[in-house]
Amino acid sequence: MEQSTLNSAQMLGAQAVQTAHDLSLWGLFLQADIIVKGVMLLLLAASVWCWAIIFEKAIRLRRLNRHIDAFEENFWSGGSLEDLYDRVGSGPGDPMAAIFVSGMKEWRHAADHGLTSTSQMRAGLQQRIDRVTGVALAREMSVLEKGMTVLASVGSTAPFIGLFGTVWGIMNSFTSIAASDNTSLAVVAPGIAEALFATALGLFAAIPASAFYNKFSNDLSKLADRLENFSGEFSAILSRYLEERG
């Protein structure tokens, strides 16, 4: 009789503890320790930041590739480079056009000031064109690579930040177990669930950040190769024009 009464009291106590804990995601957040809450908020903020970068960069790269295709088609159409420069010189809309404008601006400045009359002047002009197009390429790639450091950092650190929250939460859970002297699942589960929620948030932030970092790195590498090839071809065309003028 006494054993049955004791079992019933333990079951009622477990049910009361279980009722007191809301095991929904929002409930787990509200019941978490202040340190674990801070970790969760940090990971949520990092996830939102990463998704903002992902959407912005995906849209920008898609738009830039369309503009580059259109510019490259105009460039290789056989028309005058001077006419093309007059059309796009005031506001290049893509990195390839920016490289073209930088080289043509140096070319036109030299032509307008008579700096192509001697072989030494033409050699100096060729060097300046190579230099300004290289600087333009580096500047455009630097702009496109903004945000990549954030994706790399979140992808590598978010799991460890989530793990810290998990370890801290489990430490608090075991402390509560020791204080209540009750090891029933109803007492243990809520605290462990709160702790594991931090790890889940860490993975939620890290997985897309790592995946899209790899994708964008590959896309930017291909774009950089494409721009370098164009810069070399454009420089060769101007060099041939200089020799013809000479």
C-alpha positions in Angstrom: 0.0 0.0 0.0 2.8 2.4 0.9 4.7 1.5 -2.2 1.7 2.1 -4.4 1.1 5.5 -2.8 4.8 6.4 -3.3 4.6 5.4 -7.0 1.5 7.5 -7.5 3.1 10.5 -5.8 6.1 10.2 -8.1 3.9 9.9 -11.2 1.9 13.0 -10.2 5.1 14.9 -9.5 6.5 13.9 -12.9 3.3 15.0 -14.6 3.4 18.3 -12.8 7.0 18.9 -13.8 6.1 18.0 -17.4 3.1 20.3 -17.4 5.2 23.1 -16.1 7.6 22.9 -19.1 6.5 24.0 -22.5 8.4 21.8 -25.0 7.6 23.9 -28.0 10.5 25.8 -29.7 9.3 29.1 -28.2 8.8 27.5 -24.8 12.3 26.1 -24.9 13.7 29.5 -25.6 11.7 31.2 -22.8 12.7 28.6 -20.3 16.4 28.6 -21.2 19.2 30.0 -19.1 20.2 33.6 -19.9 23.5 32.5 -21.4 21.7 29.9 -23.6 19.2 32.6 -24.6 22.1 34.8 -25.6 23.6 32.0 -27.7 20.3 31.4 -29.4 19.7 35.0 -30.2 23.3 35.4 -31.6 22.8 32.3 -33.8 19.4 33.6 -35.0 20.9 37.0 -35.9 23.8 35.3 -37.7 21.4 33.1 -39.7 19.3 36.1 -40.7 22.5 38.0 -41.7 23.7 35.0 -43.8 20.4 34.6 -45.6 20.4 38.3 -46.4 23.9 38.0 -47.9 22.9 34.8 -49.8 19.8 36.3 -51.5 21.6 39.6 -52.3 24.7 37.9 -53.8 22.6 35.3 -55.7 20.5 38.1 -57.3 23.5 40.3 -58.0 25.6 37.5 -59.7 22.7 36.4 -61.8 22.1 40.0 -63.0 25.8 40.7 -63.5 26.2 37.6 -65.7 23.4 38.7 -67.9 25.0 42.2 -68.3 28.4 40.7 -68.9 27.0 38.4 -71.6 25.3 41.4 -73.3 28.4 43.6 -73.1 30.7 40.8 -74.4 28.4 40.3 -77.3 28.6 44.0 -78.2 32.4 44.0 -77.7 32.9 41.2 -80.1 30.3 42.3 -82.6 33.0 44.0 -84.7 31.8 47.6 -84.0 34.0 50.5 -83.1 35.5 50.4 -79.6 35.3 54.2 -79.5 31.5 54.0 -80.1 31.1 51.3 -77.5 33.1 53.5 -75.0 30.8 56.5 -75.8 27.8 54.3 -74.9 29.0 52.7 -71.7 31.7 55.1 -70.5 29.5 57.3 -68.3 28.2 54.4 -66.2 29.5 50.8 -66.7 27.0 48.4 -65.4 29.1 45.4 -64.9 32.7 44.5 -64.0 33.7 43.7 -67.6 32.4 47.1 -68.8 34.3 48.7 -65.9 37.6 47.1 -67.1 36.9 48.2 -70.7 36.1 51.8 -69.6 39.3 52.1 -67.5 41.5 50.9 -70.4 39.7 53.0 -73.0 39.9 56.1 -70.8 43.7 55.8 -70.6 43.8 55.1 -74.3 41.7 58.2 -75.2 43.6 60.4 -72.8 46.9 59.4 -74.5 45.5 59.8 -78.0 44.0 63.2 -77.2 47.4 64.5 -75.9 49.6 63.0 -78.6 51.2 60.4 -76.3 51.4 57.7 -79.0 53.9 59.3 -81.4 57.0 57.4 -80.4 57.6 53.7 -79.6 58.7 54.6 -76.0 55.4 56.5 -75.5 53.4 53.6 -76.9 55.2 51.1 -74.6 54.5 53.4 -71.6 50.8 53.6 -72.7 50.6 49.8 -72.9 52.0 49.5 -69.4 49.5 52.0 -68.1 46.6 50.3 -69.8 47.6 47.0 -68.3 47.9 48.6 -64.9 44.6 50.4 -64.8 42.7 47.4 -66.1 44.3 45.2 -63.5 43.3 47.7 -60.8 39.8 47.9 -62.1 39.5 44.1 -62.1 40.8 43.9 -58.5 38.4 46.6 -57.4 35.4 45.0 -59.0 36.2 41.6 -57.5 36.7 43.2 -54.1 33.2 44.6 -54.3 31.7 41.2 -55.3 33.5 39.4 -52.5 31.9 41.5 -49.8 30.0 39.3 -47.4 32.0 36.2 -48.2 34.0 36.5 -44.9 30.7 36.6 -43.0 29.5 33.3 -44.6 32.9 31.7 -44.0 33.0 32.8 -40.3 29.4 31.7 -39.6 29.9 28.4 -41.3 33.0 27.6 -39.3 32.0 29.0 -35.9 28.3 28.6 -35.5 28.4 24.9 -34.6 30.9 25.6 -31.9 28.8 28.5 -30.5 25.8 26.2 -30.5 27.8 23.5 -28.8 28.8 26.0 -26.1 25.1 26.8 -25.5 24.4 23.0 -25.3 27.2 22.3 -22.8 26.1 25.2 -20.7 22.4 24.1 -20.8 23.3 20.5 -19.9 25.4 21.7 -16.9 22.4 23.7 -15.7 20.2 20.6 -16.2 22.5 18.4 -14.1 22.6 21.1 -11.4 18.8 21.1 -11.3 18.7 17.3 -11.1 21.1 17.3 -8.2 19.2 20.0 -6.4 15.8 18.3 -6.9 17.1 14.8 -6.2 14.8 13.5 -9.0 16.2 11.7 -12.0 12.9 11.0 -13.8 12.7 11.7 -17.5 10.2 14.5 -17.0 12.8 16.4 -15.0 15.7 15.6 -17.3 14.1 16.0 -20.7 13.2 19.7 -20.7 16.7 20.9 -19.7 18.4 18.7 -22.2 15.9 19.7 -24.9 16.7 23.4 -24.2 20.4 22.6 -24.5 20.1 20.7 -27.7 18.0 23.5 -29.2 21.1 25.6 -29.2 23.1 23.0 -31.2 20.2 22.8 -33.7 20.3 26.6 -34.2 24.1 26.5 -34.7 23.7 23.9 -37.4 20.7 25.9 -38.9 23.0 28.9 -39.3 26.2 27.0 -40.3 24.9 24.6 -43.0 23.5 27.1 -45.5 26.4 29.5 -44.8 29.0 26.8 -45.6 27.1 25.5 -48.6 26.5 28.9 -50.2 30.1 30.0 -49.4 31.4 27.2 -51.4 29.0 27.9 -54.3 29.7 31.6 -54.4 33.5 31.0 -54.1 33.2 28.8 -57.2 31.1 31.3 -59.1 33.4 34.2 -58.2 36.4 32.2 -59.2 34.9 31.5 -62.6 33.9 35.2 -63.0 37.5 36.3 -62.1 38.9 34.0 -64.7 36.5 35.3 -67.3 37.4 38.9 -66.5 41.1 38.2 -66.5 40.8 36.6 -70.0 38.9 39.6 -71.2 41.4 42.0 -69.8 44.2 40.1 -71.5 42.4 40.0 -74.9 41.4 43.7 -74.6 45.0 44.7 -73.8 46.2 42.7 -76.8 43.7 44.5 -79.1 44.9 47.9 -77.9 48.5 46.8 -78.3 47.8 45.9 -81.9 46.1 49.3 -82.5 49.2 51.0 -81.1 51.5 49.0 -83.4 49.3 49.8 -86.4 49.4 53.5 -85.6 53.1 53.3 -85.2 
